[in-house]
Amino acid sequence: MEGPKARRRDVLRAAVAVGGAAGLSACLGYTGESSVPTGPEDLSTLPERQHAWEKRVRQDRYGNSLLPNHQTLLYLDLRGDPDGDTRGTVEAALRTLDRAYVRNHEGLLYSIAYSPAYFDRHYDESLPEDLGLPEPRGLSPFEEPELDRQDALLHLASDNADVLLKAEAALTGERDAVNGVDVGAVLTDAFEVADRRTGFVGPGMPADRQGDLEGIPANGPVPEESPLFMGFKAGFVRNQATEDYVTLDSGPFAGGTTKHVANIRQRLADWYGEQSFDERVMEMFSPVHAEEGLVEGVGESLEDDSGIDRFVEDIEEHAREFGRVGHAQKAARANRDEDGNVRLLRRHFESADDDVASLHFPSLQRDIAHFEEVREAMNGSDIPAITPAVRQRVNNGILEYIFVKRRGNWLVPPRPIRSLPTPTGEVPGL
């Protein structure tokens, strides 16, 4: 029988997924209104990096960042031209959020980003050649994703579902004030919401939702302790790039970063139904993780480091000996630079949109090419030549269970030029 804590999580997740007045009403009716401090009077005290979340979220006892439980992605298209008046509307709408909520996991974390198509559609000038922001594309021979080419992507995140919903309501003109702060402008006067996607992350949240989702076995195999559908923790701090590392250090968008967001459908019947726990460990991490018993439960035993770097050079040997290789093992081959620094900062979370188990996978990096190189290594296209036991997707990490549906590339500019920047990093009219 579902307990009160699980019931609460399920109601809040469903409220965020529904959104709008109905979702907010359901959320407030169940939990009441969260008491959250407002943002600073002096907005210049906010970090210039929109992606500066690390010091503003919770950490577990090992120092791993814990992302906000509830998240919303709003894909936006401009209604008109990016002129001074439109920039003023966007900036005033975003400043409302800055003033309304403290910038942390209990309040609101957010960023706005822009696609290569935005710059191509609205300006004659070109982006700097060395920026590293190509159009999105399929990144494996077995995927045909829909490409996200909307003008902008607004990413909202909070541990409090009502905060997320009230912030969105302010942006879409459904509230005149939010957390005691008057709404300065309505974002949807400048943008049309082309798509709305939602998600969640944290222990218990995937388990609560699993019984109703396509892609998850009916017997409910997702562990209560797992923050993700596949039953293991992720985002170990020693296997993540730092925010400093992924920040652009030169050019008109210095202080910003690039962002890739994939939407990945999961089909986990065979993951849980045909694979033992040790086999899941082998395919998520590496075969020797299972052989040496390195992973207990959802991976709490790994503390702050997956330990995957120990086994990167052994991948061919493991393929021959065990007839399978690990997802993390493959990707790690391309995820460090020549000085040993991790290249990608991953901030992924689950989704139950359309009643389908899926994953939103935002990744931050200095250059989209870094993400593409890691994804190519993750494809493991070279492994089947080593042994017939490993095929393009079978026994080849977790590829058998995940299916990329959408991909998009984005530029996250620094906060002072976040409102409809030109390709040269200017915001005329502000």
Secondary structure, 3 states (H helix, E strand, C coil): CCCHHHHHHHHHHHHHHHCHHHHHHHHHHHHCCCCCCCCCCCHHHCCCCCCCCHHHCEECCCCCEECCCEEEEEEEEECCCCCHHHHHHHHHHHHHHHHHCCCCCCCCEEEEEECHHHHHHHCCCCCCCCCCCCCCCCCCCCCCCEECCCCEEEEEEECCHHHHHHHHHHHCCCCCEECCEECCCCHHHCEEEEEEEEEECCCCHHHHHHHHCECCCCCCCCCCCCCCCCCCCCCCHHHCCCHHHHCCCCCCCCCCEEEEEEEEEECCHHHHHCCCHHHHHHHHCCHHHHHCCCCCCCCHHHCCCCCHHHHCCCHHHHHHHHCCECHHHHHHCCCECCCCCECCEECCEEECHHHECEEEEEEEECCHHHHHHHHHHHHCCCHHHCCCCCCCCCCECCHHHEEEEEEEEEEECCHHHCCCCCCCCCCCCC
